[in-house]
Amino acid sequence: MQAQVFPTQSIQERVADGLRSQITGGQLESGAALSEIALAEEFGVSRTPVREALKQLQTEGLVIIRPRVGTFVSAPTRLEINELFQMKEILEGAAARLFAARGEIPELDALRANVMRAEEAVAADDATAYALLVEEFHELIIRGAGNEKLAQHYRMMMNQLAYSRLVQTSLSKPGRLVESESEHHRVIEIISAKDGTTAERMMREHVRASQQALLDAMVFADEYNGRPGRDKKELQK
C-alpha cells in the first residue's frame, strides 16, 4: 500500500501565517507600513507570494492596501472595535450556552485549571501572565462549545481584533485584573451547573465589561486632535 502524501504548506500560506502572527501578537503595530521588498527578504521569498499573502490578510481585515500609497497594518477605529466586540459577545455567549449543555468534558477540566492558575497570577499582580490565561480562557470557551463553524468565525474575528495586544490594554485599567478574574469564576460556576441560559448571559456581560475597560484605556488615532501628552505609541495601544 502506497504511503499517503499530504500537501506541504505553500509559500504564500507560510508568509501569511508569519505576518498574521506578528500582527495579532503585537510585533507589528497598528498603522505600521509594510514593505514588500523588506518582507520578501525577511521570509526569504520573492515578492509574488508576499503580495498574495498581503491580499489574503486584507480580506481578513488585518492589513489595508492603498494603491499607489502603500500597505499598512490595520488600525481599527472605535466603531470597528465596538462592532467586533458585539460579534464577540454574541459568539462567546452562544459558546458558553453550548458548553454548559455538554456536561463534564475535558475542556471543563482545562477551564478549571486555567482559573486556578489565574488566581495565582492575580495574587502575584502578574498582569502579563494573567493576560495569557485570559486568551486561553476564551479559547477554551469556544472549544468547549463543540461547534467548529462557530470556532472558525470566532478565530477570524479575533485575528482582526489583534486580541493579544488588546487584552494587555484592557487590563491596564485600575481594578480590571481582579474584576476579570471574578467574572471568569462566575462563568465557570454556571457552566459547571449546566445552566446554559445563565451561562450565555454572564458570558455576554463579561465580554461587555472587557470591552468597556478596553475603550476606557484606548486612544484612537482617528479621534486624535493634537491633544498634548499623547505620543504615537500611546495612540497605537
C-alpha positions as semicolon CSV with decimal commas, in nm:
position;residue;x (nm);y (nm);z (nm)
1;M;0,000;0,000;0,000
2;Q;0,137;0,338;-0,104
3;A;0,203;0,592;0,168
4;Q;-0,039;0,884;0,167
5;V;0,118;1,211;0,061
6;F;-0,004;1,530;0,226
7;P;0,045;1,868;0,053
8;T;0,301;2,092;0,215
9;Q;0,218;2,446;0,317
10;S;0,250;2,686;0,026
11;I;0,498;2,974;0,036
12;Q;0,209;3,222;0,035
13;E;0,047;3,048;0,334
14;R;0,377;3,046;0,523
15;V;0,422;3,420;0,469
16;A;0,055;3,490;0,557
17;D;0,082;3,283;0,877
18;G;0,403;3,460;0,979
19;L;0,262;3,806;0,921
20;R;-0,067;3,720;1,088
21;S;0,120;3,605;1,396
22;Q;0,328;3,924;1,406
23;I;0,020;4,144;1,374
24;T;-0,203;3,965;1,624
25;G;0,087;3,928;1,868
26;G;0,168;4,298;1,855
27;Q;0,515;4,276;1,698
28;L;0,378;4,484;1,410
29;E;0,196;4,789;1,546
30;S;-0,133;4,928;1,419
31;G;-0,071;5,163;1,127
32;A;0,280;5,028;1,057
33;A;0,386;5,043;0,691
34;L;0,466;4,709;0,527
35;S;0,726;4,688;0,252
36;E;0,700;4,401;0,002
37;I;1,076;4,415;-0,055
38;A;1,160;4,405;0,318
39;L;0,910;4,125;0,381
40;A;1,045;3,922;0,089
41;E;1,393;3,948;0,240
42;E;1,266;3,862;0,588
43;F;1,088;3,547;0,472
44;G;1,347;3,454;0,209
45;V;1,098;3,452;-0,079
46;S;1,018;3,652;-0,392
47;R;0,778;3,946;-0,384
48;T;0,496;3,750;-0,552
49;P;0,398;3,529;-0,254
50;V;0,436;3,832;-0,026
51;R;0,196;4,029;-0,245
52;E;-0,056;3,743;-0,244
53;A;-0,021;3,695;0,132
54;L;-0,094;4,066;0,187
55;K;-0,406;4,039;-0,029
56;Q;-0,520;3,745;0,183
57;L;-0,461;3,939;0,504
58;Q;-0,654;4,233;0,361
59;T;-0,960;4,008;0,320
60;E;-0,919;3,909;0,687
61;G;-0,914;4,276;0,791
62;L;-0,555;4,271;0,918
63;V;-0,394;4,499;0,660
64;I;-0,502;4,784;0,435
65;I;-0,368;4,810;0,080
66;R;-0,383;5,162;-0,061
67;P;-0,296;5,165;-0,434
68;R;-0,001;5,395;-0,516
69;V;0,035;5,473;-0,143
70;G;0,137;5,154;0,037
71;T;0,027;4,870;0,260
72;F;-0,035;4,918;0,632
73;V;-0,132;4,719;0,938
74;S;-0,497;4,794;1,009
75;A;-0,566;5,039;1,291
76;P;-0,927;4,973;1,397
77;T;-1,149;5,269;1,477
78;R;-1,372;5,293;1,783
79;L;-1,668;5,192;1,565
80;E;-1,486;4,883;1,435
81;I;-1,382;4,780;1,786
82;N;-1,743;4,817;1,901
83;E;-1,875;4,614;1,608
84;L;-1,619;4,337;1,656
85;F;-1,691;4,318;2,029
86;Q;-2,064;4,297;1,956
87;M;-1,990;3,989;1,747
88;K;-1,751;3,857;2,013
89;E;-2,028;3,889;2,270
90;I;-2,276;3,701;2,051
91;L;-2,036;3,417;1,965
92;E;-1,891;3,371;2,313
93;G;-2,236;3,390;2,469
94;A;-2,360;3,117;2,236
95;A;-2,045;2,913;2,302
96;A;-2,097;2,931;2,680
97;R;-2,455;2,810;2,640
98;L;-2,349;2,517;2,420
99;F;-2,060;2,439;2,657
100;A;-2,296;2,418;2,957
101;A;-2,511;2,162;2,778
102;R;-2,216;1,924;2,725
103;G;-2,150;1,840;3,089
104;E;-1,817;1,707;3,216
105;I;-1,592;1,729;2,911
106;P;-1,211;1,771;2,902
107;E;-1,241;2,142;2,822
108;L;-1,424;2,194;3,153
109;D;-1,134;2,044;3,347
110;A;-0,895;2,262;3,146
111;L;-1,109;2,568;3,225
112;R;-1,096;2,490;3,598
113;A;-0,717;2,455;3,582
114;N;-0,698;2,785;3,393
115;V;-0,895;2,967;3,662
116;M;-0,671;2,825;3,935
117;R;-0,359;2,950;3,756
118;A;-0,532;3,285;3,701
119;E;-0,592;3,317;4,075
120;E;-0,219;3,276;4,133
121;A;-0,136;3,536;3,866
122;V;-0,376;3,789;4,020
123;A;-0,240;3,722;4,370
124;A;0,109;3,794;4,234
125;D;-0,022;4,102;4,046
126;D;0,127;3,948;3,729
127;A;-0,076;4,111;3,451
128;T;0,140;3,958;3,176
129;A;0,082;3,601;3,295
130;Y;-0,287;3,675;3,353
131;A;-0,329;3,816;3,001
132;L;-0,209;3,486;2,852
133;L;-0,453;3,298;3,073
134;V;-0,735;3,527;2,958
135;E;-0,667;3,429;2,597
136;E;-0,664;3,062;2,695
137;F;-0,989;3,101;2,894
138;H;-1,179;3,243;2,598
139;E;-1,033;2,987;2,358
140;L;-1,146;2,707;2,594
141;I;-1,498;2,853;2,600
142;I;-1,505;2,833;2,220
143;R;-1,358;2,481;2,211
144;G;-1,600;2,367;2,478
145;A;-1,895;2,461;2,258
146;G;-1,805;2,175;2,022
147;N;-1,912;2,376;1,715
148;E;-1,639;2,405;1,451
149;K;-1,826;2,658;1,236
150;L;-1,865;2,890;1,534
151;A;-1,494;2,844;1,613
152;Q;-1,387;2,929;1,257
153;H;-1,582;3,257;1,254
154;Y;-1,463;3,343;1,603
155;R;-1,092;3,295;1,530
156;M;-1,102;3,502;1,213
157;M;-1,271;3,781;1,407
158;M;-1,015;3,759;1,688
159;N;-0,736;3,800;1,433
160;Q;-0,898;4,124;1,320
161;L;-0,903;4,243;1,681
162;A;-0,532;4,160;1,731
163;Y;-0,662;4,035;2,064
164;S;-0,330;3,966;2,238
165;R;-0,244;4,335;2,232
166;L;-0,593;4,447;2,334
167;V;-0,605;4,218;2,639
168;Q;-0,296;4,388;2,781
169;T;-0,452;4,730;2,719
170;S;-0,783;4,642;2,886
171;L;-0,605;4,504;3,193
172;S;-0,421;4,833;3,237
173;K;-0,741;4,987;3,374
174;P;-0,712;5,004;3,756
175;G;-0,901;4,720;3,923
176;R;-0,975;4,534;3,600
177;L;-0,742;4,243;3,680
178;V;-0,943;4,146;3,990
179;E;-1,279;4,214;3,822
180;S;-1,193;3,998;3,523
181;E;-1,078;3,707;3,739
182;S;-1,401;3,725;3,942
183;E;-1,610;3,724;3,624
184;H;-1,426;3,414;3,500
185;H;-1,510;3,237;3,827
186;R;-1,880;3,313;3,790
187;V;-1,886;3,192;3,429
188;I;-1,725;2,859;3,509
189;E;-1,955;2,802;3,809
190;I;-2,262;2,845;3,591
191;I;-2,122;2,628;3,309
192;S;-2,046;2,357;3,568
193;A;-2,407;2,382;3,688
194;K;-2,523;2,317;3,329
195;D;-2,731;2,635;3,325
196;G;-2,699;2,730;2,960
197;T;-2,927;3,035;2,968
198;T;-2,744;3,197;3,259
199;A;-2,404;3,096;3,118
200;E;-2,481;3,283;2,797
201;R;-2,599;3,593;2,985
202;M;-2,297;3,602;3,216
203;M;-2,052;3,544;2,932
204;R;-2,205;3,830;2,738
205;E;-2,183;4,056;3,044
206;H;-1,816;3,961;3,086
207;V;-1,738;4,049;2,724
208;R;-1,914;4,384;2,760
209;A;-1,715;4,462;3,075
210;S;-1,391;4,380;2,893
211;Q;-1,497;4,597;2,600
212;Q;-1,565;4,894;2,828
213;A;-1,232;4,853;3,008
214;L;-1,057;4,846;2,672
215;L;-1,235;5,155;2,539
216;D;-1,159;5,342;2,861
217;A;-0,788;5,266;2,816
218;M;-0,756;5,333;2,442
219;V;-0,697;5,647;2,239
220;F;-0,793;5,612;1,873
221;A;-0,578;5,773;1,604
222;D;-0,885;5,881;1,402
223;E;-1,013;6,075;1,706
224;Y;-0,680;6,237;1,794
225;N;-0,688;6,615;1,761
226;G;-0,340;6,707;1,869
227;R;-0,410;6,682;2,240
228;P;-0,093;6,734;2,444
229;G;0,074;6,442;2,617
230;R;-0,028;6,189;2,352
231;D;0,257;6,035;2,158
232;K;0,247;5,790;1,869
233;K;0,299;5,482;2,085
234;E;0,010;5,571;2,311
235;L;-0,219;5,612;2,013
236;Q;-0,123;5,265;1,889
237;K;-0,207;5,082;2,211
